[in-house]
Amino acid sequence: MDLKNILLFIFVICFIIFYVIYLTILVKRKRKEMKKNLSEDESLKEGFPRVKYETKRIGSVDGFLEKINNVEELKGLCSQLSEYLFLFEKYKLAPILADEKVGGNGGVLFTPKYKDKNNGLPERLLIVSKSGKEPYKPLKLDEGDFVIVRDFDFNRWSACYYSKDITQKPTSDCPLIELSLRTEIKSWNKETPIICLHGHLINNEKQAEELNIPISKTETMCSTREDYNELKILLNDYPFPKNQLYIRKHHGFWLLADSFEKTSNVLENTIIPYVSDKKKEI
């Protein structure tokens, strides 16, 4: 092979390599853009994971329970939260998504009574349902259905948590629940929620108008920084407790309350009658 052919061969090889690199970058960019606007169900169909933030398991739930004196209080909160999430399934507020898991979640604040008061742990922890809830199965703490979130770092976009074992992660909407329950919102007064429930059935402008509740302007993919930013704007523009219901455009609705009693009031007087009437119209 003479020098001319050798150089031609090298050129062809280099061209192929650079073309493959170009296509790879192009595909990544398109997937990134597509990722921003896909619904949770669509994103699962495209192969994206539910949880789109970093996760760091720092211990087991059983190990954490040994550190506190009010275990029964924690179990009671989980039991109540489980009842509401099961109710969401009953009224199809939380549908089954492409991965055959439930599209809906919830969280509640918990104030532990530590045996060792100098342990460096937060005064209030976030209890959330796990990512990938099985349909029509009541959630139980001792079966690994709840995750205890120590903290969520918005800068690193990561969660530190306790779970029953390494297979459980916090719900994909953990950043939004953290934002709603443990983050200071400038326009809010001293009254803040302790319970957050999220469903998918109510998610568009028409429903927002019919229910007279605020809705975000931009559609973004769940579990992302963009989704967090849009909800933060919405919560700041429509302060709690004057507002308890919010809609993330084409993502779902957010119910915030400072007690389980008020959670029931919103469900029984607003959400359930609304969805029941809609079913009658079909």
C-alpha positions in Angstrom: 0.0 0.0 0.0 1.5 3.3 -1.1 1.6 6.5 1.0 -1.4 8.0 -0.7 -3.6 5.0 0.1 -2.4 4.9 3.6 -3.3 8.6 4.1 -6.7 8.0 2.5 -7.3 5.0 4.8 -6.4 7.1 7.9 -8.7 9.9 6.7 -11.6 7.5 6.3 -11.1 6.0 9.7 -10.8 9.5 11.4 -14.0 10.6 9.5 -15.9 7.6 10.8 -14.7 8.2 14.4 -15.6 11.9 14.3 -19.0 11.2 12.7 -19.9 8.6 15.4 -18.9 11.1 18.1 -21.0 13.8 16.4 -24.0 11.5 16.2 -23.6 10.5 19.9 -23.5 14.1 21.0 -26.5 14.9 18.8 -28.5 12.0 20.2 -27.6 13.0 23.8 -28.7 16.6 23.1 -32.0 15.5 21.6 -32.7 13.1 24.5 -31.9 15.9 27.0 -34.4 18.3 25.2 -37.0 15.6 25.0 -36.4 14.7 28.6 -37.4 18.2 29.7 -41.0 18.0 28.3 -41.9 14.3 28.7 -44.6 13.3 31.2 -43.6 10.8 33.8 -45.4 8.0 31.9 -43.8 9.0 28.6 -40.3 9.2 30.2 -40.7 5.7 31.5 -41.7 4.4 28.1 -38.5 6.1 26.7 -36.4 4.3 29.2 -35.6 7.1 31.6 -35.4 6.2 35.3 -38.1 7.3 37.7 -35.5 8.8 40.1 -33.5 11.5 38.4 -31.4 12.7 41.3 -28.5 11.2 43.1 -29.3 8.9 46.0 -27.2 8.1 49.0 -28.4 5.5 51.5 -26.9 6.3 54.9 -28.5 3.4 56.9 -31.4 1.1 57.5 -34.8 2.1 58.8 -34.5 -0.5 61.5 -31.2 1.1 62.6 -32.8 4.5 62.6 -35.7 3.3 64.7 -33.2 2.2 67.4 -32.1 5.9 67.8 -35.6 7.3 68.7 -38.1 7.0 71.5 -41.3 7.7 69.5 -41.3 4.8 67.1 -45.1 4.3 67.4 -45.7 7.9 66.5 -43.7 7.4 63.3 -45.6 4.2 62.5 -48.9 6.0 63.0 -47.9 8.8 60.5 -46.9 6.1 58.0 -50.2 4.3 58.5 -52.2 7.5 57.9 -50.2 8.4 54.9 -50.8 4.9 53.5 -54.5 5.3 53.8 -54.6 8.5 51.8 -52.3 7.1 49.1 -54.6 4.0 48.8 -57.5 6.4 48.5 -55.8 8.0 45.6 -55.7 4.7 43.8 -59.3 4.0 44.6 -60.4 7.2 42.8 -57.9 6.8 40.0 -56.1 9.9 41.2 -52.8 8.0 41.0 -52.8 5.8 37.8 -50.6 2.8 37.0 -47.8 3.9 34.7 -45.7 2.3 32.0 -43.5 0.4 34.4 -46.6 -1.1 36.1 -46.0 0.9 39.2 -48.3 3.6 40.7 -47.9 7.3 39.6 -48.5 9.1 42.8 -46.8 9.7 46.1 -46.8 11.5 49.4 -44.8 12.7 52.3 -45.1 13.8 55.9 -42.9 15.6 58.4 -41.8 13.8 61.5 -40.2 15.2 64.6 -38.1 12.4 66.2 -37.4 12.2 69.9 -33.8 11.1 69.8 -32.3 8.9 72.6 -29.0 10.7 72.0 -29.7 14.4 71.5 -26.2 15.2 70.3 -26.3 13.0 67.2 -26.2 15.8 64.6 -29.4 14.8 62.9 -32.1 17.3 61.8 -35.0 18.2 64.2 -37.5 17.2 61.5 -37.2 14.4 59.0 -39.2 13.8 55.9 -41.1 10.5 55.5 -41.9 9.7 51.9 -43.3 6.8 50.0 -40.8 4.7 48.1 -40.2 5.0 44.4 -42.2 2.4 42.4 -45.2 1.6 44.6 -47.0 -1.7 43.7 -50.6 -1.2 42.7 -53.4 -1.7 45.3 -51.0 -2.6 48.1 -51.2 -0.7 51.3 -47.9 0.8 52.3 -46.2 -0.4 55.4 -43.0 0.9 57.1 -41.8 -2.6 58.2 -42.1 -3.9 54.6 -39.9 -1.2 53.2 -42.6 1.0 51.6 -41.5 4.2 53.3 -38.2 5.9 53.2 -36.8 8.3 55.8 -35.1 11.3 54.1 -32.5 13.0 56.3 -31.9 15.8 53.8 -32.1 16.8 50.2 -29.2 18.9 48.8 -30.6 21.1 46.0 -27.2 22.2 44.9 -25.9 18.6 44.4 -29.4 17.4 43.5 -29.1 14.4 45.8 -30.9 12.8 48.7 -29.5 11.1 51.9 -31.9 8.6 53.4 -32.7 5.5 55.4 -34.5 2.6 53.8 -35.3 -1.0 54.7 -32.7 -2.3 52.3 -30.6 -1.1 49.3 -33.4 -1.8 46.8 -35.7 1.1 48.1 -35.2 4.7 47.0 -37.3 7.8 47.9 -40.1 8.7 45.5 -39.1 10.4 42.3 -40.8 13.6 43.5 -38.8 13.8 46.7 -37.2 17.1 45.6 -40.7 18.6 45.2 -41.9 17.2 48.6 -38.8 18.6 50.2 -39.5 21.9 48.6 -43.1 21.9 49.8 -42.5 20.8 53.4 -39.0 21.6 54.5 -37.9 24.6 52.4 -38.6 28.3 53.3 -40.9 29.9 50.7 -40.4 33.7 50.8 -44.1 34.7 50.4 -45.4 32.3 53.1 -46.1 33.3 56.7 -45.5 31.2 59.8 -48.1 28.6 58.8 -46.5 25.8 56.9 -47.7 22.3 55.7 -46.6 19.0 57.2 -48.4 16.8 54.7 -48.0 16.6 50.9 -49.9 14.3 48.5 -49.4 14.1 44.8 -51.6 12.6 42.2 -51.7 12.6 38.4 -55.4 12.7 37.3 -55.8 16.5 37.7 -53.1 18.1 35.6 -54.3 20.6 33.0 -55.5 24.2 32.4 -59.2 23.2 32.0 -59.2 21.4 35.3 -57.4 24.2 37.0 -60.1 26.6 35.8 -62.9 24.4 36.8 -61.5 23.9 40.3 -60.2 27.5 40.5 -56.7 26.4 41.6 -53.3 27.7 40.4 -51.4 25.9 37.6 -47.7 26.3 36.5 -47.1 27.9 33.1 -44.4 25.5 31.8 -44.4 21.8 31.4 -41.3 20.0 32.7 -40.3 16.4 33.4 -40.7 15.1 37.0 -37.8 14.7 39.3 -35.7 17.4 37.5 -34.4 20.8 38.5 -36.7 22.4 36.0 -39.7 20.8 37.7 -38.5 22.0 41.1 -38.0 25.5 39.8 -41.5 25.7 38.3 -43.2 24.4 41.5 -41.1 26.9 43.5 -42.5 29.8 41.4 -46.0 28.4 41.8 -45.8 28.1 45.6 -44.3 31.5 46.0 -47.0 33.1 43.8 -49.8 31.4 45.6 -48.9 31.1 49.3 -50.1 28.4 51.7 -52.5 28.1 53.6 -54.7 30.3 51.4 -53.9 27.8 48.7 -53.7 24.1 49.4 -54.1 22.7 45.9 -51.7 23.3 43.0 -51.3 21.9 39.5 -47.9 21.2 37.8 -48.8 21.5 34.2 -49.3 18.0 32.7 -47.5 16.5 35.7 -50.2 16.3 38.3 -51.7 18.0 41.4 -50.2 18.9 44.7 -52.2 18.8 48.0 -50.7 20.5 51.0 -52.1 20.6 54.5 -50.9 21.1 58.1 -53.0 18.2 59.5 -54.5 15.0 58.3 -58.0 16.4 59.2 -57.5 19.3 56.7 -56.2 16.8 54.1 -59.5 14.9 54.5 -61.5 18.1 54.1 -59.8 19.0 50.8 -60.2 15.5 49.5 -63.8 15.0 50.6 -65.1 18.5 49.7 -63.1 19.3 46.5 -61.2 16.6 44.8 -63.4 13.5 45.2 -66.7 15.3 44.3 -64.9 16.7 41.2 -63.6 13.4 39.9 -66.8 11.6 40.8 -68.8 14.2 38.7 -66.4 13.8 35.8 -66.9 10.1 35.8 -70.7 10.6 35.6 -70.2 12.7 32.5 -68.3 10.0 30.7 
